Amino acid sequence: MPSDDAVADVADVFALLGDPGRLRILTALLEGPLRVRDLAEAAGVSESGASHALRLLRAHRVVSVQRVGRESHYEIDDTHVRALLQLALDHVGHSVLVHVADEAPAEGGCQG
């Protein structure tokens, strides 16, 4: 069984990833490195909001930044977080398919 500290650390990770704005930024970064303005547009937040989220994600070493000329390009820098995001997205996609299949009328059944 994990220690209390380990459980608290896991809770912190899920809290960090549990914010919809940060999740939109991270899912955009699954495609590859992006600039703040591109992340803001993809996530539907202001550049200031995206910058704030990125500062927090950098502080937790989830994303890193690379300077390209005058621009900063952000990317996911934690393979575990990348895997968690992909697993969560796959889970949601699977759940949607299961629910749609459960709600479909039975073949040959009464349709209303």
C-alpha positions in Angstrom: 0.0 0.0 0.0 1.4 3.5 -0.9 2.4 5.8 1.9 0.3 8.8 2.9 2.8 11.1 1.2 2.6 9.1 -2.0 -1.2 9.3 -1.9 -1.1 13.0 -1.3 1.4 13.5 -4.2 -1.0 11.5 -6.5 -3.9 13.7 -5.4 -1.8 16.8 -6.2 -1.1 15.5 -9.8 -4.8 14.8 -10.4 -5.7 18.2 -9.0 -3.2 19.8 -11.4 -4.7 17.8 -14.3 -8.3 18.3 -13.1 -8.6 21.9 -14.3 -10.5 22.1 -17.7 -8.4 25.0 -19.0 -5.1 23.2 -18.2 -6.5 20.0 -19.7 -7.4 21.8 -22.9 -3.8 23.2 -23.1 -2.3 19.8 -22.4 -4.4 18.0 -24.9 -3.4 20.6 -27.5 0.2 19.9 -26.6 -0.3 16.2 -27.3 0.0 17.1 -31.0 3.4 18.8 -30.4 5.1 22.0 -29.3 3.0 25.2 -29.5 3.4 28.9 -28.8 1.4 30.6 -26.0 -0.9 32.3 -28.5 -1.7 29.1 -30.3 -2.3 27.3 -27.0 -4.6 30.1 -25.9 -6.6 29.9 -29.1 -6.8 26.1 -28.9 -7.9 26.1 -25.3 -10.3 29.0 -25.7 -8.6 31.1 -23.0 -6.8 34.4 -23.0 -3.0 34.5 -23.6 -2.7 35.7 -20.0 -4.7 32.7 -18.8 -2.7 30.3 -20.9 0.6 31.8 -19.6 -0.6 31.4 -16.0 -1.5 27.8 -16.6 1.8 27.1 -18.3 3.7 28.7 -15.4 1.9 26.3 -13.0 2.6 23.3 -15.3 6.2 24.3 -15.7 6.6 24.6 -11.9 5.4 21.0 -11.6 7.7 19.9 -14.5 4.8 18.8 -16.6 5.7 21.1 -19.6 9.0 22.6 -20.7 9.7 25.6 -22.9 12.2 26.0 -25.7 13.2 29.3 -27.2 13.0 29.4 -31.0 14.2 32.8 -32.0 12.0 35.3 -30.2 9.3 32.8 -29.5 8.7 30.3 -26.7 7.4 26.9 -27.7 5.9 24.7 -25.0 5.7 20.9 -25.0 4.7 18.2 -22.6 7.9 17.2 -20.8 6.6 14.3 -18.6 5.9 11.0 -20.3 3.8 9.8 -17.4 1.5 12.8 -17.8 1.3 12.2 -21.5 0.3 8.6 -20.9 -2.3 9.6 -18.3 -3.8 12.1 -20.7 -3.9 9.6 -23.5 -5.4 6.9 -21.3 -8.1 9.3 -20.0 -9.0 10.4 -23.5 -9.1 6.7 -24.6 -11.3 5.9 -21.6 -13.7 8.7 -22.4 -13.9 7.6 -26.0 -14.6 4.1 -25.0 -17.2 5.1 -22.4 -19.0 7.2 -25.1 -19.1 4.2 -27.4 -20.4 1.9 -24.7 -23.1 4.3 -23.7 -24.2 4.8 -27.3 -24.3 1.1 -27.8 -26.3 0.6 -24.6 -28.8 3.3 -25.7 -29.3 1.9 -29.3 -32.6 0.2 -29.8 -32.5 -3.6 -30.0 -32.6 -4.9 -33.6 -36.2 -5.7 -34.5 -37.4 -4.1 -31.3 -40.2 -1.5 -31.0 -39.0 1.9 -32.0 -41.6 4.1 -30.5 
